[in-house]
Amino acid sequence: MSSDRVVYSTGPGGVEICPRCRKAPCSCPEGLAGPAKPRTQTEPVRVSYRRTGKGGGMTLVEKLPMHPAGKEEILSRFKKRLGAGGTVKNGVLEIQGDRRDFVKAELEAAGYKVRLIG
């Protein structure tokens, strides 16, 4: 008994294979979104700290030129490394606590221009 159905395909409509790790789905730390390309980033990513009314505060990452799925992925990595909570609201990454120095260093290592606000 032979089967004519396609089980796996790399052609159009198939699963996209990552050019770096050659796996689908991608297992690279950057994911398929990858780091920013310098020519596509026209203005720096803004990293700031905002105090909340309950005595705490949060680090905000604004103007990150990345697909929303990539933002969720990078936020997940930040949360694991910092042991902190966070979310993405209206395209802005919010991380609990004052983590500006860590976020700035990580984003610069990934190739982004970063500006600390405040």
C-alpha positions as CSV (number, residue, x, y, z in Angstrom):
1,M,0.0,0.0,0.0
2,S,1.6,3.3,-1.0
3,S,0.7,6.8,0.1
4,D,0.8,9.8,-2.2
5,R,0.3,12.5,0.4
6,V,3.2,14.8,1.2
7,V,4.5,14.3,4.8
8,Y,7.3,16.9,4.7
9,S,8.2,19.6,2.2
10,T,10.6,22.5,2.0
11,G,8.8,24.0,-1.0
12,P,6.3,26.8,-1.0
13,G,3.8,26.4,1.8
14,G,6.1,24.1,3.7
15,V,7.9,24.7,7.0
16,E,10.5,27.5,6.8
17,I,14.0,26.2,7.7
18,C,16.4,28.5,9.5
19,P,19.5,29.3,7.5
20,R,21.7,29.3,10.6
21,C,20.7,26.2,12.5
22,R,19.1,24.3,9.6
23,K,16.2,23.2,11.7
24,A,12.5,23.7,11.5
25,P,11.2,25.2,13.7
26,C,14.2,27.3,14.4
27,S,16.1,26.6,17.7
28,C,18.4,29.7,17.5
29,P,18.3,32.1,20.4
30,E,17.3,34.9,18.1
31,G,14.7,32.8,16.3
32,L,13.7,33.5,12.7
33,A,13.2,37.2,13.4
34,G,17.0,37.4,14.1
35,P,18.8,40.5,15.3
36,A,18.1,43.9,13.8
37,K,19.9,44.8,10.6
38,P,21.7,48.2,11.0
39,R,20.3,49.6,7.8
40,T,16.7,49.0,8.8
41,Q,16.9,50.7,12.2
42,T,16.4,54.5,11.7
43,E,16.1,55.5,15.3
44,P,17.4,54.0,18.5
45,V,15.5,51.7,20.8
46,R,14.3,53.6,23.8
47,V,14.8,52.0,27.2
48,S,13.3,53.8,30.2
49,Y,12.2,53.3,33.8
50,R,8.7,54.2,35.1
51,R,7.7,54.1,38.7
52,T,4.3,52.6,39.6
53,G,2.1,53.9,42.4
54,K,2.7,50.9,44.6
55,G,6.4,51.5,45.3
56,G,7.7,49.4,42.4
57,G,8.5,50.2,38.9
58,M,9.1,48.8,35.4
59,T,11.6,49.0,32.6
60,L,10.0,49.9,29.3
61,V,11.5,49.1,25.9
62,E,10.0,51.2,23.1
63,K,10.5,51.5,19.3
64,L,12.0,48.0,19.0
65,P,12.0,47.3,15.2
66,M,10.9,43.7,15.4
67,H,7.9,41.5,14.5
68,P,5.5,41.0,17.5
69,A,6.3,37.3,17.7
70,G,10.0,38.3,18.0
71,K,9.2,40.7,20.8
72,E,7.4,38.0,22.7
73,E,10.4,35.7,22.2
74,I,13.0,38.3,23.3
75,L,10.9,39.2,26.3
76,S,10.7,35.6,27.3
77,R,14.5,35.3,27.2
78,F,14.8,38.5,29.3
79,K,12.3,37.2,31.9
80,K,14.1,33.9,32.2
81,R,17.6,35.5,32.6
82,L,16.4,38.2,35.1
83,G,13.9,36.1,37.0
84,A,11.3,38.8,36.6
85,G,7.9,39.2,35.2
86,G,6.9,41.2,32.1
87,T,4.5,41.6,29.2
88,V,4.2,43.2,25.8
89,K,1.5,46.0,25.7
90,N,0.9,47.9,22.4
91,G,4.3,46.9,21.1
92,V,6.1,48.1,24.3
93,L,8.1,45.5,26.3
94,E,7.4,46.0,30.1
95,I,9.8,44.2,32.5
96,Q,9.3,44.4,36.3
97,G,12.0,46.3,38.1
98,D,14.8,48.6,37.1
99,R,16.6,46.5,34.5
100,R,17.8,49.3,32.1
101,D,21.5,48.4,32.2
102,F,20.9,44.7,31.5
103,V,18.4,45.4,28.7
104,K,20.7,48.0,27.1
105,A,23.7,45.6,27.2
106,E,21.6,42.7,25.7
107,L,20.1,44.8,22.9
108,E,23.5,46.3,22.0
109,A,25.0,42.9,21.8
110,A,22.2,41.9,19.4
111,G,23.2,44.8,17.1
112,Y,20.6,47.5,18.1
113,K,21.3,51.1,18.8
114,V,19.9,51.9,22.3
115,R,19.2,55.1,24.1
116,L,18.5,55.3,27.8
117,I,15.7,57.7,28.7
118,G,15.6,59.1,32.2
